[in-house]
Structure formats: structure tokens, C-alpha cells
């Protein structure tokens, strides 16, 4: 058991060292190819909204969907460096809605994201979103987890803990159970969380969220949280 803990800590340290440089500049392809570890786990990354569903919109017109996608793509890059099987709900500015007999495009879009989740037995589901509130003073990331799926709470704790310790030390928010109004978390068939990465309604946080550097740092924190979660399961 002690040896397993040492190995897990070592692998995590390797992950941090190898990917930290990528937070600021991408590594050459040969580095990624030579340092991959077969993690054997599927991570479904859901970049919230897309297409004509822009999500929340900041005062300056910045739509949530674009920042969600940027963070999701950076997260994908970190995970693939360590040979996770990454599945994206979208990789461009579009929704996932289709002609599946649902009454509205929004219902169709959510249904299709859920069906993608159902395809993988070994997956965890991480949905990237942004918040908005009437008060411009409110800021900070928050993570919601599925009450239905086992281990979702631990996944949320791991991700949220890394965001606070590595990026937002002033953040006092706690993880929360997803309510029945959150369709994907209510129907999750695997460990599932929604990471609200910040508030578009807070001007200072908005300016950070619009930068590639901060988006990459947020993605790195989420990546570290996923690594922590997976390492804990192996012990």
C-alpha cells in the first residue's frame, strides 16, 4: 500500500512538472510523445452551450460559450498528454442538437450530451460553464456534482480544491449538490460535475477569463483535480 502511494505521488509530480510549462507555452510534439502514460480512463469534456445557444453574456457582449470552449480545449490537451481517452461534446461553435424527436433544440442538445455520457462505462464527465449574477461583486469558481452517480462528490472536491489552492486562494465557495433542475447531473450515469469557472458579471474576473493565459491556468487546475481524483481511486 505504501509503495502504491509513493508511485501515485510520483506520477502526479511528473504530471505537474511536465504540464506546468504548457500553462504558458505548448510543449514540442516530441516531448508529449515521449512522456505519455496509459491512464486507461475516458474523460468526457463538455464545453457548455454552443452555436445559437450562447449561454450567459457579459456586459461587454462576451458570450459564455466561447470561453467554455477555450478552457475545454486546453483541458483536453493536458489530459491527452497523459494518454487519457478524451471525448468532447463539441470542438467548435455549435450545439449538439439533432433530429431525435425532442420538442425543442435545447432539449435535443441536452439529450444528446447525456447519450454521449451513456456510451462509456469507465468515463467521468466534466462540464465547463461560467456564471452570471445581478451583483457585480460576486466572483469565484464553484463546482456542482451529481447526487445520482457514485464518486461525483469526490471528483468535485478534487477539482474545486485545486482551483482554490492553485488559482483562487481567496475563493471561499464550497461544492454543491446539483439540483433536479440541472438535467445532466440529475441523469448522470457516471461521476459527473459542472465547473462554473467564474462570473461574467464581475468585471475583474471577466477580464481574466478572456485571456488565454488564465483560461489555460483554469484548465490546468481542473486537470490536476482529475489526476488527484484518479490517483485516490487507485489507492
C-alpha positions in Angstrom: 0.0 0.0 0.0 2.8 2.4 0.9 4.5 1.6 -2.4 1.3 2.4 -4.3 1.0 5.7 -2.6 4.6 6.6 -3.5 4.1 5.6 -7.1 0.8 7.7 -7.2 2.6 10.7 -5.7 5.5 10.3 -8.2 3.2 10.1 -11.2 1.3 13.2 -10.0 4.5 15.1 -9.6 5.6 14.1 -13.1 2.3 15.3 -14.4 2.7 18.7 -12.8 6.3 19.1 -13.9 5.6 18.1 -17.5 2.5 20.1 -17.9 3.3 23.3 -15.9 5.3 24.7 -18.8 2.3 24.2 -21.1 0.2 26.6 -19.0 2.3 29.3 -20.5 3.5 27.8 -23.8 2.9 24.5 -25.5 5.5 21.8 -25.4 7.1 20.4 -28.6 5.4 17.4 -30.0 8.3 15.1 -29.2 8.0 15.9 -25.5 4.3 14.9 -25.4 5.0 11.7 -27.4 7.8 10.7 -25.1 6.0 11.3 -21.8 2.6 9.7 -22.3 1.3 7.4 -19.6 -1.5 5.0 -20.4 -4.2 6.1 -17.9 -6.9 3.9 -19.5 -9.7 6.3 -18.5 -12.2 8.2 -20.6 -12.8 11.8 -19.8 -15.8 13.5 -21.4 -15.3 17.2 -21.6 -18.5 19.2 -22.1 -17.9 22.8 -23.3 -21.3 24.2 -22.2 -23.7 25.8 -24.8 -22.6 26.4 -28.4 -24.0 27.6 -31.7 -27.1 29.7 -31.2 -27.1 29.0 -27.5 -24.5 31.5 -26.3 -25.2 30.9 -22.6 -24.7 33.8 -20.3 -23.5 37.1 -21.9 -21.2 39.6 -20.2 -22.0 43.4 -20.2 -19.4 43.9 -23.0 -21.1 41.2 -25.1 -18.7 38.4 -24.4 -20.7 35.1 -24.7 -20.1 32.3 -22.2 -19.9 29.6 -25.0 -16.6 30.9 -26.4 -14.7 30.9 -23.1 -16.1 27.5 -22.2 -14.7 26.0 -25.4 -11.3 27.6 -24.9 -10.9 26.1 -21.4 -12.3 22.8 -22.6 -9.7 22.6 -25.4 -6.9 23.4 -23.1 -8.1 20.7 -20.6 -8.2 18.2 -23.5 -4.6 19.0 -24.4 -3.4 18.4 -20.8 -5.3 15.1 -20.5 -4.1 13.8 -23.8 -0.5 14.5 -22.8 -1.0 11.6 -20.3 -2.9 9.4 -22.7 -6.4 9.8 -21.3 -9.1 8.9 -23.8 -10.8 12.3 -24.2 -14.2 12.8 -25.7 -15.5 16.3 -26.4 -19.2 17.1 -26.7 -18.2 19.8 -29.1 -14.9 21.2 -30.6 -16.3 24.2 -32.4 -19.0 26.8 -32.1 -22.0 24.6 -32.5 -24.6 22.8 -30.3 -25.2 19.1 -30.3 -28.9 19.2 -31.2 -30.3 16.9 -33.8 -33.5 15.4 -35.2 -34.1 12.9 -32.3 -37.8 13.5 -31.7 -37.4 16.1 -28.9 -39.7 19.0 -28.8 -37.1 21.8 -28.7 -33.5 22.4 -29.8 -32.4 22.9 -26.2 -34.0 19.6 -25.0 -32.4 17.8 -28.0 -29.0 19.3 -27.2 -29.1 18.2 -23.6 -30.4 14.8 -24.5 -27.5 14.2 -27.0 -24.9 15.2 -24.4 -26.5 12.7 -22.0 -26.5 10.0 -24.6 -22.8 10.6 -25.2 -22.2 10.1 -21.5 -24.1 6.8 -21.6 -21.8 5.4 -24.3 -18.8 5.0 -21.9 -18.8 2.7 -18.9 -15.5 4.0 -17.4 -16.0 7.7 -18.0 -16.1 10.8 -15.9 -18.0 13.8 -17.1 -16.7 17.4 -16.6 -18.9 20.2 -17.9 -17.3 23.7 -18.3 -19.5 26.7 -17.7 -19.4 30.3 -16.5 -21.7 32.1 -14.0 -23.5 35.4 -14.1 -25.3 37.3 -11.2 -27.1 40.5 -10.7 -24.4 41.7 -8.3 -21.1 42.6 -9.9 -19.2 42.0 -6.7 -19.7 38.2 -6.8 -16.8 36.2 -8.2 -15.0 32.8 -8.0 -15.4 29.3 -9.4 -17.9 26.9 -8.0 -18.4 23.2 -8.6 -21.6 21.2 -8.7 -21.8 17.4 -8.6 -24.3 14.7 -9.4 -26.2 13.2 -6.5 -27.0 10.2 -8.5 -23.6 8.9 -9.6 -21.1 7.5 -7.1 -17.9 9.4 -6.6 -19.2 12.6 -8.1 -18.8 14.4 -4.8 -15.1 13.3 -4.5 -14.5 14.5 -8.1 -15.9 17.9 -7.3 -13.9 18.2 -4.1 -10.7 17.3 -6.0 -11.3 19.8 -8.8 -12.6 22.6 -6.7 -9.7 22.1 -4.2 -7.1 22.6 -6.9 -8.8 25.7 -8.3 -8.7 27.3 -4.8 -5.2 26.2 -3.9 -3.6 26.9 -7.2 -5.5 29.8 -8.7 -8.1 31.4 -6.4 -6.9 31.3 -2.8 -9.4 34.0 -1.9 -12.3 31.8 -3.0 -14.5 30.7 0.0 -17.1 28.9 -2.0 -17.9 25.2 -1.4 -19.0 22.5 -3.7 -22.8 21.9 -4.0 -25.1 19.1 -5.0 -26.7 19.6 -8.4 -30.4 20.2 -8.0 -33.1 18.4 -10.0 -33.2 21.4 -12.4 -29.8 20.5 -13.7 -30.7 17.9 -16.4 -27.2 16.4 -17.0 -26.4 16.0 -13.3 -29.8 14.6 -12.5 -29.5 11.9 -15.1 -25.8 11.2 -14.9 -24.7 7.6 -15.4 -21.1 8.2 -14.3 -19.2 10.6 -11.9 -20.2 14.0 -13.2 -19.6 17.6 -12.3 -20.2 21.1 -13.6 -17.4 23.5 -13.1 -18.5 27.1 -13.1 -15.2 28.7 -13.7 -16.1 32.3 -12.8 -18.5 35.2 -13.1 -19.0 37.1 -16.4 -20.8 39.7 -14.3 -17.7 40.6 -12.3 -15.6 42.9 -14.5 -12.2 42.0 -13.0 -12.9 38.3 -13.3 -14.3 38.7 -16.8 -11.0 40.4 -18.0 -9.1 37.4 -16.6 -11.4 34.8 -18.2 -11.0 36.5 -21.6 -7.2 35.9 -21.6 -5.6 32.7 -23.0 -3.2 32.6 -20.0 -6.0 32.5 -17.4 -8.1 30.0 -19.4 -5.1 27.7 -19.6 -4.4 28.1 -15.9 -8.0 27.2 -15.1 -7.8 24.2 -17.4 -4.6 23.1 -15.6 -6.3 23.3 -12.2 -9.2 21.1 -13.4 -6.7 18.7 -14.9 -4.8 18.4 -11.6 -8.1 17.8 -9.8 -8.9 15.0 -12.2 -5.4 13.5 -11.6 -5.9 13.7 -7.8 -9.3 12.0 -8.1 -8.0 9.2 -10.2 -4.9 8.7 -8.0 -7.2 8.4 -5.0 -9.2 5.7 -6.6 -6.1 3.6 -7.3 -5.0 3.6 -3.6 
